[in-house]
Amino acid sequence: MSVCDVHLEGRVIDAATQAARGARLAGGLRRLGLQEGDVVAVLLRNDAAYIDVVHACRQAGIAYCPVNWHFTAEEVAFLLRDSGAKALLAQGELLDAVAAALPGEMAVLAVGQTRLPQALAYEPWLAAQPPYDGPVVSPRAHMAYTSGTTGRPKGVVRAPIPVAELQARQAHIRQLVALSFGLTPGCRALLPAPLYHSAPSVFLQNALLVAERLVLMARFDAEALLAAIERHRIEVVYLVPIMYVRLLRLPEAVRQRYDISTLRFVASTGAPCAPEVKRAMIEWFGPVIHETYASSEAGMVTAISAVEALARPGSAGQPLLDAQVRILDEEGRALPTGEVGLIYVRQPAYPDFTYRHNDEARQAVERDGLVSLGDMGYLDADGYLYVCDRASDMVISGGVNIYPAEIEHRLLAFPGVADCAVFGVPDAEYGERLHAVVEAAAGTALQPASLREWLQGGLSSFKVPRSIEIAPLPRDDNGKIAKRRLREQHWQGQARRV
């Protein structure tokens, strides 16, 4: 049951209203034929209907599959088919854009106007539904899709917690959430990130349970975020590194305009933060910046505070609660302190998982009860984890291992860089050489020579890409940069592939 009032674009949704709407949606989904363990797909921007979905799925034991609203019709069609969703809740204009992708037999609920004739208008439909009156079941949450290292994205299906174990297991998870996200009873939280991503979805689910107030932004805007922190006296906020970069680009006069002294915890996960970016944020926001190493499959594994991050730049922290972290070579042998290998982890707070329709892929990532998602890193003498890069992204040039993430972090700190990808391309002399594709922010003109000079000011010369291309970046179905597709353009016809 929610104890949280939600503020969204000037609208306030109190806890009682959330409970009533969630119960009606749970009942309505059951009337549409969805049973415990079934899936409802969600194609929404950061909208109040997302809150209905979270409460309904928790109550009826139905999972929701968030769909990135930037996806093409073909990409949406894949997720709808693969997830096995029996219903779709979507905003009307987003439905219109993907109408050709929708299975004819799927129940469709439309938030707002749509041209789709079979869609049911969500608000009138919801008002007519009886509240859920079924048995107590194990709550479900989102079924995230993750691309891993190759191929189509895979749906992460987590085993339900037995009802008899719910109280104890949920208390353990709440402790983990407090350590990694800063969400504690009675806090005031702010969420500016898109809910189709896994970590923001988890943040929303838990904020609704413990926060006094949750401010949900329709989209991220750097100055609007600072204004919201001041207006609502926010204590906890979820941000990702690219948001840090955009905040740091605000003029000093704008930064000083807002009082952010109520902040005690800024949570970040999903992508490693460049040490220089994190240092700049700590200098501005104070020692409230926290980073968590996590994945849709393994959950939240390690965390590092601001004080620790300043002492150990680049570290992802130490294991949370009972989490285990090991560094193994390709044969599964443990590697000594400081040596880079594959990161294997386990977070016992979460039930086990599999990939939808792909148990073989699930088994392939496990060794001795721990799983690896292809990340490479090492542990220092005190057990702090350092994530270097994905195994598939490592470049071996002239016999030297180079991890592109470090170079990408440096590029993201350059004014006007919206995003970037660094990877290896064929080289007759060195085997591979570094190539960068840099996407410019809107209205910005970037020059490769300026970027190269910037990199040379902070990196060893062998880490500076010999070629830099300014171009839009392709994305995978889950919204991440499709580095595989970029790489393949250069390796076609080669006897050896990365």
N, C-alpha and C positions, 0 to 999 in steps of 0.2 A: 504494500500500500504506500502510495506516495505521501510524503510529508512536505513536499516542495511546491512553492509557487513558481510558475514559469513565466518569464517576461520575453515576449517575442514581438519585435516591431511595434511597440506601443500597446500591445495586448497583454493582459495578465490572465493566466489560466490557473485557478486555484486548485489545491489538492483534491477537493471534493469533486470538482468538475472533471478533473482527470480520471478519478476513480470511476465515475459514472460513465464517461465516454469509453474508457477502456473495457468496462464490463459489457457494454452494449456491442462494441466491436468484437469482443470474444464470443459473445452469443451469436452475433450475426455471421461470423466466420463458421461457427459450428452449423448454423442453418444452411450455409452454402455447401456443406458437406466436408469441411476440413475437420480432421480428427487429431488427437494428440500425435505429435511427431511429424505432421504435415507442414507444408511450407507456403507462406504468402510472400509474393514478391512486392517490393516497394520501390517505386520510381518517383521520388519526391525530392524537391529541394529541401532546405531546412525549414520545415513546415510544421504547424501544430499537429497535423495528422500523424507525424512520426511519434509523437508522445502517446497518442491513442494506440499505435501499433505496439510500442514497448509494453504498455500495461496489458494489452489483450494477449500478447504472446506469453507473458509471464503467467497469466491466469489460466489460459486454455491449453498450455503446453504445445503451442504452435511456434515454429521458427520463422523468422522473417529474413528474406534475402535482399539486402540493399543493392540496388542497381544504380550505377553511375549515370547520372542524367546527361552526361556528355557523350555517352555511347551512341554509336550508329545503330540503325535498325537491326543490322545483322548481328552486332554484338549483343544487343538486348535479346534477340531471338535465341542465341546460344545459351545465355544465362537462364532464360525462362524454361527452355527445354531441359537443360542439364540439372537445374535445381529441382525439377519436378513440381514447381509451384502450381497450386490449384486455384489461386486467385491472384489478382494484381491490383494494388492500390497505387494510383498515379495521378499526378496533376494533369489537367485536361490538355494543356498545350503540349506537354511532353508526350502524351498518348497520341496526339495527332501526328507527331513526327515519326512515331514507330508503329503506326497502325498496321502496316503490312507484315510486321514481325509477330503479331499476336496470334497465338493458337485460337482457332475458332471456338473451341469448347471452354476456354478459360473465362471465369467470372471476372469482370473488370469493374472497379469502383473508381470514379473520377472525381477528383477534387477540383472544382471549377468547371468552366465550360469546355466541352470537347465536341468534335464532329463525329466521333465514333458512335454509331447508332446503338450498339449493344451495351454500351457503358451505363452503369447505374450511377446516378448523381449521389455522391457520398453523403452529404449532410442529411438530405431527406431519408435516404436509406438507413443511415445510422440511427436517426431519431425513431424509426419504426422497429428497431430490433429489441428483443427482450434481453435483459442482462444475462450473462453466463450463469447457469445454475448446475453445471456439471460437477464431477468429483474433483477433489484436490489432486493436482498432478504436478509432476516436476516442471518447474518453469523452464521455458526456452528463451533464447535471445537471438541474436543475428547469426546467420550462416554466411560467414565471410568467404569470398572467393579470392584466392591468391595464385599468382602466376608461377611462383617458384622460380626455377632457372630456365625451363624450356616449355614450349608448347602452350596449349590452351590453359586458362586458369582452372584451378581445382577448388571445389567447394569443401570447406572444412566443416565436418559434421562431428560435433562433440557428443559423447555419450551423456544421457540424462543422469542427474543425481537421484538416487532412490529417495522417495519421499521421506522415509524414516531417517535418512541421514541429512536432510536439508538444513536443519537448524545449525548443526555443528559445521557442516561444510561451508555454508554461507557466511558464518562468523569468521571462518578462516579467510575466505575470499575478501570480506570487508576489510580485514586487517591488511591484506595485500594491496587493496585499492587505496587505503589510506597512505601506505608507504610509497606507492608509485604515482598516484594521481593527486594526493593531498586531500581527498574528499573525506571529511569527517562530519559527524552529526552536527547540524545547525550551521554549516558553513554557507557562504555566498559564493556561487561559482559562475563562471563565464565560459561559454563554448562558441568560438567563432569558426570552427572547422566544419567541412561538409560531412554530413552524417552517413553518406554512403561508404566512408572509410571505416575500417575496423576499430581503431582506437577511439575516435570521437563517438562511435556508437556505444562502446563500452563505458566511456565517460558519461554519456547521457543516461544509460541504464542505471548507473550507480548514483549519479547526482539526484535523480528522481527519488531514490530511496532514502538519502541521508541529508541532502542539502536543505537549508531554509529557503533559498532562492536560487534559481538557475536562470541566467540571462542567455538566451539562445540567439545568436546573430544570424541573419539570413545569409550573409556573406562576410568574408573578412575585409575589413578596411582598417588600416593602421591607426589613423587618428580617431576614428569612431570607436575602436577598441579602448584607447586611452580614456575617451570620454565616458564610456560605459563603466570602466573600472572606478572612475571618480564618482559618477552618478549613483551607482548601486553599492559602493563601498565593497568592491569585490575582494575576496580573500584568495580564491583559487581560480586559475585559468589554464586552459589547455592550448598550447601553441606548438607549431612544428618549426623546424629551422628556417624554412623559407619565409615564414612570418617574422622571425627574428630579423632576417635580412631587410625586409621591407620596413619594419619598425625603425631599424637603425638608420635608414635613409631619410627619415623625417628630419626637417630642419630643427636645429637646437631650440629655436623659439617655440615651435610646436610641442616639442617634448616637455619643455618647462611649463607649458600652459596647464597641465593636468596633474592632479594629486593622485598618485598611485601608491601612497604609503600604507594602504590597507592590505596590499598583497603580502601573503606569507608563503605561497607555493605556486610556482609556474611549472606545469608538467609538460613533458615532451617525450614522444616516442614515435616509432615508425621510420625514422631516418636518423643517422648519426649527425651530430652537430659539430661543425668545424670549431676547433678550439678557440680561434681568434674571435669568431662570432659569439661564442658562449661567454668569453671573457668580457667582450664589449657589453653584452646584455647584463652581466653581473655588475659591472661598473655602473650601469644606469639603474637597473631595477633593484639592486642589492642582492644579498646571498639567498635568493629565493628560487633560483633556477635549478630544476631537477631534470635528469634524463634517465630514461628506462630503456633497456634492451628487451625487446619483446617481439612476438610474432602471433599471427592468428592461430597457429597450431599450438605453440608452446605456452602462450600467455606471457605474463610479465616475469622476467627471469632475473635481471640485475637492475640496480639503480645506483645513481651517484648524485650527491648533493653539490651545491655550489662550492662550498669550502673544499670538498674533496677534489672537485674538477679543477680548481685553481692549483692544487698541489700535484695533480696527476693529469695534465692536459691530454685529451684524447681518450681517456678511459670511459668505459660504459658502467663502471662500478662493480660492486660485489653482489653475490647472490642474495635474493630476497627470501626471507623466511627459510623454508627447507629446500629451496631450489639447488640443483646440482649443475655445475658447469665443468666440462672436461675438454681438453684440446687433444685431438687424435690425428694420426696420419691417415693416409688413404687405406692402409691395411688394418686400421682400428687400434694401433698401438699408441699408448699415452706418450705425449711429447713433454720434454722438460720445460721448466719455467723459462719464459721469454722466447720460446720457439713457436713460430707461426704454423698453425694447422687448422683443421676443420673444427668448428665449435659445435659441441654436442651438449644438449641441455635437457633438464626435466624440471617442471614446476608441479609438485604433487598437489597443490591447491586445486588444480583443475582436473576434471575427468579426462579420460583418454579421448582421442579423436581418430577419425579416418577421413579419407578423401571420398567424396561422393562418386560412386561408380568406379573407384580406382583404389581398391585395397592394396594392389601391388605397389603403387607409388607410395602408399603409407608405409608399407613394410620396408621399402628401399631406403627410407630416411632414418631407420632406427638401428641402433647398436646398443645391446645390453640395457634396454629400457630407456635410453636417452635418444633424442632426435636431433638431426642437423638439417638446417634449411639452406645449406650451402655457403654459410658465412665462414670467413677465415679470420683468425685472431690468435691472441696469446694471453696467458695469465702472467702477472708479475709475481714477485716473491710474496706479496701480501694478499694474493688471491683476487686482485682487481683485473677485470676483463678489458682487453683492448681489441676492438673490432677493426680489422684492416680493410676488408672488402668481401665481395662474394667470390667464391672459388672460380666461378665462370667468368668473372671480370678481371682477374689478375692477369697482368701482362708480363711476359718473360722476354726481355729485350737484351740481347747480348749476354744471356745467362743471368741477368739481374731481375729479381722479382719486383714488380712495380704495382702498387695498389692505387687504381684510379680515383678512389674516393677522396684521398688526400688532395689530389689536384682539383677535383670538382669542388671541394670545400673552398679552396683558394679562389677559383673562378667565380663562385657565387657571391663572394665579398666585393667583386668589382661592380661599380655603379652601372646600372643598365642591363645587367645579366639577369634574365628571368629564370633560366634553368640551363643545364648543360649535361653533356655525357662525354666521358673520356674512355677510349677503348683501344685495343691493339689492332693494327692493320699490317698486311704483309710487308716485309722488308728483306731485300736480297742479302744484305750484309748482317743485320742483327736478328733476323727471323721475324721479329715484330717491332714495330715502332708505335709511338703514341699518336693518336689523332683525337681531336676534340671537335664536337659539334656544340655550338653555343646558340641558344635562343635569346634574342634581344627582347627586352621589355617594350611594350607598346610606345611608339614615338621616339625610340632610341636607335641611334646608328652606332654600331660597334665596329671596330677595326681590329683584325687579327694581330697586327703589330703591337697595338696598345695592350691587348690581352697577354701577348707573349712577354712584353716588358713587365707587366704586373706579376706574372707567374715567376719570372726570373728574380724578382725582388723578394720572394719568400720561399722558393723551392730550390733544391739542387738542380743543376742544369739537365741531368739525365731524366728528370721528371717533367720537363717542359715539353709539351707536344710539339713535334716538328711541323705539324699542319693543324690549322684551326679553321673551321668552316662556320660561317654564320648562317643559320637556317632553323626553321621550325623543327621541333622534335616529335617523332612519332610516339604513340602511346599504346601500351597493351590494354586488354579489356578491363583491367582493374585500375587504369589511369596512370600506372607507372610508366616511366620512359622505356620504350621497347628497344633496349640496347642490342638485343639479339638481331633485330631487323637492321639496325644501323651497321652492325658488324658484318652481316651476311653480304651486304652490298660490296664490300671490299674483298671478301674471301671466296667469292664464287669463282670456280675454275681452278682454285689452288689445290695442290695435292694434300696440303695440311690445313686443317681448320682449327680455330680456337675452340 
